[in-house]
Amino acid sequence: MFRWPMLATGTALAAASFACSKEKVGTWDDDPVPSASAAARVPVDRLGPGELAPGNDVVFGLPIPRRMRLDQRFEDVAYVSGKVRREQLSNYVRKRVSVAHVEVGAARTVFPAARINGDTTRRTYRIEIMRDGIGARMVIKDLSKPQAVKGLTQPERWKRAGMTPQGELIDELEQE
């Protein structure tokens, strides 16, 4: 009579150990709660929530975000727009420029004297980011002074300025 409870307990333990041995052994990747070391293993090329990805277009050495387009580009200014939040675009630019201070307002964010990281020309830019309908618009203006052209004679300099050596305007139509 004493053997039946022992036999039942032994059978239950054997069945439980057999069931446990068939269980899938978990890996670190299956851990439902990521630990600090697991968070450190996240690849560097992943974007955070709400972070913009760089696109293929580059203006003055600054990569334009993927969801934005280059509207116009001139020698010293570029206009970019897209359906992104102004805050997202500001954070995107902040990571890619060196600036002493940023002016943040209700209507716009201004980087008044920014240098684009990785730019070897060391030019200074004014970058303005503002709301534009349901998206944002960015204006990048090159604040660097134009380089002087060396080797010009005095009359050539006046002509490039559109004036005669006497300080009068050159009428382009009369010269043709």
Sine and cosine of phi, psi and omega as CSV:
sin_phi,cos_phi,sin_psi,cos_psi,sin_omega,cos_omega
0.00,0.00,-0.52,0.85,0.04,-1.00
-0.97,0.24,-0.33,0.95,-0.05,-1.00
-0.96,0.27,-0.51,0.86,-0.05,-1.00
-0.90,0.45,-0.72,0.69,0.02,-1.00
-0.91,0.42,-0.60,0.80,0.02,-1.00
-0.92,0.39,-0.65,0.76,0.01,-1.00
-0.91,0.41,-0.65,0.76,0.01,-1.00
-0.92,0.40,-0.66,0.75,0.02,-1.00
-0.91,0.41,-0.68,0.74,0.01,-1.00
-0.90,0.44,-0.65,0.76,0.02,-1.00
-0.91,0.41,-0.67,0.75,0.01,-1.00
-0.90,0.44,-0.67,0.74,0.02,-1.00
-0.91,0.42,-0.64,0.77,0.01,-1.00
-0.91,0.41,-0.67,0.74,0.01,-1.00
-0.91,0.41,-0.64,0.76,0.01,-1.00
-0.91,0.40,-0.66,0.75,0.00,-1.00
-0.93,0.36,-0.57,0.82,0.05,-1.00
-0.92,0.40,-0.66,0.75,0.02,-1.00
-0.91,0.41,-0.62,0.78,0.02,-1.00
-0.92,0.39,-0.57,0.82,-0.03,-1.00
-0.95,0.32,-0.37,0.93,0.02,-1.00
-1.00,0.05,-0.17,0.99,-0.01,-1.00
-0.91,0.41,0.52,-0.86,0.06,-1.00
-0.95,0.30,0.75,-0.66,0.03,-1.00
-0.99,0.16,0.82,-0.57,-0.04,-1.00
-0.95,0.32,0.45,-0.89,0.07,-1.00
-0.91,-0.41,0.09,-1.00,0.02,-1.00
-0.89,0.45,-0.53,0.85,-0.02,-1.00
-0.95,0.32,-0.39,0.92,-0.02,-1.00
-1.00,0.08,-0.05,1.00,-0.06,-1.00
-0.89,0.46,0.88,-0.48,-0.05,-1.00
-0.93,0.37,-0.45,0.89,0.02,-1.00
-0.93,-0.37,0.95,-0.31,-0.03,-1.00
-0.93,0.37,0.68,-0.73,0.04,-1.00
-1.00,0.05,0.08,-1.00,0.01,-1.00
-0.89,0.45,-0.59,0.80,0.01,-1.00
-0.94,0.34,-0.53,0.85,0.05,-1.00
-0.93,0.36,-0.61,0.79,0.04,-1.00
-0.92,0.39,-0.53,0.85,0.01,-1.00
-0.95,0.31,-0.36,0.93,-0.02,-1.00
-1.00,0.08,-0.05,1.00,0.01,-1.00
-0.90,0.43,0.75,-0.67,-0.02,-1.00
-0.84,0.54,0.53,-0.85,-0.06,-1.00
-0.93,0.36,-0.44,0.90,-0.09,-1.00
-0.99,0.15,0.18,0.98,0.03,-1.00
-1.00,0.05,0.58,-0.82,0.04,-1.00
-1.00,-0.03,0.56,-0.83,0.09,-1.00
-0.98,0.20,0.14,-0.99,0.02,-1.00
-0.90,0.44,0.79,-0.62,0.01,-1.00
0.98,0.20,0.08,1.00,-0.03,-1.00
-1.00,0.08,0.66,-0.75,-0.01,-1.00
-1.00,0.07,0.59,-0.81,0.03,-1.00
-1.00,-0.08,0.62,-0.79,0.04,-1.00
-0.94,0.35,0.58,-0.82,0.01,-1.00
-0.98,-0.18,-0.28,-0.96,-0.04,-1.00
-1.00,0.02,-0.42,0.91,-0.02,-1.00
-0.98,0.22,0.63,-0.78,0.02,-1.00
-0.76,-0.64,0.76,-0.65,0.03,-1.00
-0.84,-0.54,0.86,-0.51,-0.01,-1.00
0.81,0.58,0.49,0.87,-0.01,-1.00
1.00,0.00,-0.07,1.00,0.01,-1.00
-0.99,-0.14,0.88,-0.48,0.05,-1.00
-0.93,0.37,0.71,-0.70,0.01,-1.00
-1.00,0.10,0.68,-0.73,0.01,-1.00
-0.85,0.53,0.47,-0.88,-0.10,-1.00
-0.86,0.52,-0.60,0.80,-0.06,-1.00
-1.00,0.00,0.30,0.95,0.01,-1.00
-0.83,-0.56,0.32,-0.95,-0.01,-1.00
-0.76,-0.65,0.48,-0.88,0.06,-1.00
-0.99,0.12,0.93,-0.38,-0.03,-1.00
-0.98,0.18,-0.79,0.62,0.00,-1.00
-0.56,-0.83,0.52,-0.85,0.08,-1.00
-0.62,-0.78,0.77,-0.63,0.06,-1.00
-0.87,-0.50,-0.07,-1.00,-0.05,-1.00
-0.88,0.48,-0.61,0.79,-0.09,-1.00
-0.84,-0.54,0.06,1.00,-0.01,-1.00
-0.51,-0.86,0.52,-0.85,0.04,-1.00
-0.67,-0.75,0.56,-0.83,0.00,-1.00
-0.87,-0.49,0.80,-0.60,-0.06,-1.00
-0.77,-0.63,0.64,-0.77,0.04,-1.00
-0.57,-0.82,0.32,-0.95,0.02,-1.00
0.01,-1.00,0.15,-0.99,-0.02,-1.00
-1.00,-0.01,0.95,0.32,0.07,-1.00
-0.75,-0.66,0.34,-0.94,0.06,-1.00
-0.97,0.23,0.55,-0.84,-0.01,-1.00
-0.86,0.51,-0.64,0.77,-0.01,-1.00
-0.91,0.42,-0.62,0.78,0.04,-1.00
-0.89,0.46,-0.70,0.71,-0.01,-1.00
-0.92,0.40,-0.63,0.78,0.04,-1.00
-0.89,0.46,-0.69,0.72,0.03,-1.00
-0.91,0.42,-0.60,0.80,0.04,-1.00
-0.88,0.48,-0.74,0.67,-0.02,-1.00
-0.92,0.39,-0.66,0.75,-0.04,-1.00
-0.84,0.54,-0.55,0.83,0.00,-1.00
-0.97,0.24,-0.29,0.96,-0.12,-0.99
-0.92,-0.40,0.09,1.00,0.03,-1.00
-0.75,-0.66,0.36,-0.93,0.14,-0.99
-0.94,-0.33,0.79,-0.61,-0.08,-1.00
-0.51,-0.86,0.57,-0.82,0.00,-1.00
-0.96,0.28,-0.66,0.75,0.05,-1.00
-0.47,-0.88,0.33,-0.94,0.01,-1.00
-0.83,-0.56,0.71,-0.71,0.05,-1.00
-0.99,-0.13,0.93,-0.36,-0.03,-1.00
-0.95,-0.31,0.84,-0.55,0.02,-1.00
-0.78,-0.63,0.01,-1.00,0.00,-1.00
-0.93,0.36,-0.56,0.83,-0.08,-1.00
-0.99,-0.17,-0.42,0.91,-0.08,-1.00
-0.41,-0.91,0.33,-0.94,0.13,-0.99
-0.88,-0.48,0.76,-0.65,-0.06,-1.00
-0.83,-0.55,0.78,-0.63,0.17,-0.99
-0.98,-0.22,1.00,-0.07,-0.22,-0.98
-0.94,0.35,-0.54,0.84,-0.01,-1.00
-0.59,-0.81,0.97,0.25,-0.10,-1.00
-0.98,-0.18,0.54,-0.84,0.15,-0.99
-0.90,-0.44,0.75,-0.66,-0.04,-1.00
-0.98,0.22,0.78,-0.62,0.00,-1.00
-0.88,0.48,0.72,-0.69,0.02,-1.00
1.00,0.06,-0.05,1.00,0.01,-1.00
-0.99,0.16,0.89,-0.46,-0.05,-1.00
-0.98,0.18,-0.27,0.96,-0.01,-1.00
-0.98,0.20,-0.26,0.97,0.02,-1.00
0.84,0.55,0.63,0.78,0.05,-1.00
-0.98,0.18,0.37,-0.93,0.01,-1.00
-0.94,-0.33,0.69,-0.72,-0.05,-1.00
-0.79,-0.61,0.49,-0.87,0.18,-0.98
-0.95,-0.30,0.85,-0.52,-0.03,-1.00
-0.89,-0.45,0.86,-0.50,0.03,-1.00
-0.92,-0.40,0.73,-0.68,0.02,-1.00
-0.84,-0.55,0.81,-0.58,-0.03,-1.00
-0.64,-0.77,0.30,-0.95,0.06,-1.00
-0.93,0.36,0.53,-0.85,0.03,-1.00
-0.57,-0.82,1.00,0.00,-0.06,-1.00
0.91,0.41,-0.87,-0.49,0.02,-1.00
-1.00,-0.08,0.07,1.00,-0.03,-1.00
-0.79,-0.61,-0.53,-0.85,-0.01,-1.00
-0.68,-0.74,0.39,-0.92,0.03,-1.00
-0.78,-0.63,0.60,-0.80,0.00,-1.00
-0.78,-0.62,0.73,-0.69,0.06,-1.00
-0.89,-0.45,0.84,-0.55,0.01,-1.00
-0.92,-0.40,0.90,-0.44,-0.04,-1.00
-0.89,-0.46,0.79,-0.61,0.04,-1.00
-0.98,0.21,0.89,-0.46,-0.02,-1.00
-1.00,-0.05,-0.08,1.00,-0.03,-1.00
-0.93,0.36,0.60,-0.80,0.02,-1.00
-0.96,0.27,0.56,-0.83,0.03,-1.00
-0.91,0.41,0.56,-0.83,0.00,-1.00
-0.96,0.29,0.65,-0.76,0.03,-1.00
-0.95,0.30,0.65,-0.76,0.04,-1.00
-1.00,0.02,0.85,-0.53,-0.04,-1.00
-1.00,-0.04,0.44,-0.90,0.09,-1.00
1.00,-0.01,0.13,0.99,0.02,-1.00
-1.00,0.02,0.57,-0.82,0.10,-0.99
-0.99,0.17,0.20,-0.98,-0.02,-1.00
-0.87,0.50,-0.73,0.69,0.03,-1.00
-0.89,0.45,-0.57,0.82,0.04,-1.00
-0.91,0.41,-0.63,0.78,0.04,-1.00
-0.90,0.44,-0.70,0.72,0.03,-1.00
-0.88,0.47,-0.67,0.75,-0.02,-1.00
-0.90,0.43,-0.66,0.75,0.05,-1.00
-0.89,0.45,-0.50,0.87,0.04,-1.00
-0.99,0.16,-0.13,0.99,0.02,-1.00
0.99,0.13,0.41,0.91,-0.03,-1.00
-0.72,-0.70,0.31,-0.95,0.11,-0.99
-1.00,0.07,0.28,-0.96,0.05,-1.00
-0.86,0.52,-0.31,0.95,0.04,-1.00
-1.00,0.08,-0.02,1.00,0.04,-1.00
1.00,0.02,0.24,0.97,0.03,-1.00
-0.99,-0.10,0.50,-0.87,0.03,-1.00
-0.92,0.39,0.64,-0.76,0.06,-1.00
-1.00,0.07,0.79,-0.61,0.07,-1.00
-1.00,0.01,0.95,-0.32,-0.07,-1.00
-0.88,0.48,-0.55,0.83,-0.06,-1.00
-0.95,0.32,-0.55,0.84,0.00,-1.00
-0.94,0.33,-0.47,0.88,-0.05,-1.00
-0.97,0.24,-0.41,0.91,-0.06,-1.00
-0.98,0.19,0.00,0.00,0.00,0.00
